[in-house]
């Protein structure tokens, strides 16, 4: 039997309230309020998502969580459920790979993703927010959208220029 001062809840031992802890607690509350159980694999997955500064692939998330915490199928199922609860946002790479980013207590934002190295940088959300409002004013409800930006980052551009200059520096002299 558990006394009033004990808990078997996965977050029961959390004493400091860092922003990540608050976000994790809010996410667990949303899960519980939806009728789902707060399990150790779900908490581990949420904690892993909070450690990523931007969107991450399922494979990277699975590596971060660890294969002993939960299997890949559990990651897929949890992310689908979390997306339905508004805990994560799905985006895509230019090759179709899904990326996930936690959205609990986070401002909505877009990213530009480098097609060469996969680097992600945030992009202002304000333009799309105005469009959503205009659509809502026309009577639409539950408006959603997907916008992805892709390009080649400055670092990859410099690397490509350096590689091109090395190639042109090596001249082939025809034999006589």
Secondary structure, DSSP 8 states (H G I E B T S, - for coil): ---TT---STTTT--S--HHHHHHHHHHHHHHHTT----HHHHHHHHHHHH-SS-EEHHHHHHHH-TTT--HHHHHHHHHHHHHTTSEEEEE-TTS-EEEEE-TT----EEEEETTT--EEEE--HHHHHHHHHHHHTT--S------EEE--HHHHHHHHHHHHHHHHS------
